[in-house]
Amino acid sequence: MDMRKLVGRNFARLRREAGFTQEQAAEESGFSQQYISDLERGKRNPTVITLFHLAHALGVSHVDLVMPDDGEDEGNPSGKPS
């Protein structure tokens, strides 16, 4: 899976789990709502420092943003078990 899409999908999932809207995540992280939207759609390629700030805003580790989901691989891009 493309790293940008992986980070975006993980960020969106973690943001929802934290109970944040995109606007709230933007306010907490210091990034714009448009940046958050682009990130979640895999349109942004965040730096390591950006990952740190985004993770901090959600109260998670930056590693959580780059970890593959269970069952996720190139042959199964949905991440759902086969």
C-alpha positions in Angstrom: 0.0 0.0 0.0 1.1 3.5 -0.7 2.5 5.1 2.5 0.5 8.3 2.0 -2.7 6.3 1.8 -1.7 4.2 4.8 -1.0 7.3 7.0 -4.2 9.0 5.8 -6.3 6.0 6.6 -4.7 5.5 10.0 -5.0 9.1 10.9 -8.7 9.1 9.9 -9.4 6.0 12.0 -7.4 7.3 15.0 -9.1 10.7 14.7 -12.6 9.1 14.8 -11.6 6.9 17.7 -10.5 10.0 19.6 -13.9 11.5 18.9 -12.5 14.4 16.8 -13.9 16.0 13.7 -11.4 17.1 11.1 -11.9 20.7 12.3 -11.1 19.7 15.9 -8.0 17.7 14.8 -6.9 20.7 12.8 -7.2 23.0 15.8 -5.3 20.6 18.0 -2.5 19.9 15.6 -2.1 23.4 14.2 -2.7 22.3 10.6 -5.6 23.5 8.4 -8.8 21.5 8.0 -7.9 21.3 4.3 -4.5 19.8 5.1 -6.3 17.2 7.4 -8.8 16.4 4.6 -6.0 16.0 2.0 -4.0 13.9 4.4 -6.9 11.5 5.0 -7.4 11.2 1.3 -3.8 10.2 0.7 -3.0 13.5 -1.1 -0.3 14.7 1.4 3.1 13.3 2.1 3.8 14.3 5.7 7.3 14.7 7.1 8.4 12.9 10.2 8.0 16.1 12.2 4.4 16.5 10.8 3.7 12.9 11.8 4.9 13.7 15.3 2.6 16.8 15.6 -0.4 15.0 14.2 0.1 12.0 16.5 0.6 14.3 19.5 -2.7 16.1 18.7 -4.5 12.7 18.8 -2.7 11.5 21.9 -1.1 8.5 20.0 2.4 7.5 19.0 3.7 8.6 15.6 4.3 4.9 15.0 0.5 4.3 15.1 0.2 6.5 11.9 2.5 4.2 9.9 1.5 0.8 11.2 -0.3 -1.5 8.7 -3.7 -2.7 9.8 -4.2 -6.4 10.4 -4.9 -8.3 7.2 -3.7 -5.4 5.1 -1.3 -6.1 2.2 -0.9 -5.4 -1.4 -3.2 -8.3 -2.4 -5.9 -7.2 0.0 -6.0 -3.4 0.0 -9.3 -3.3 1.8 -7.7 -4.6 5.0 -10.6 -7.0 5.5 -9.9 -10.6 6.1 -10.2 -12.8 3.0 
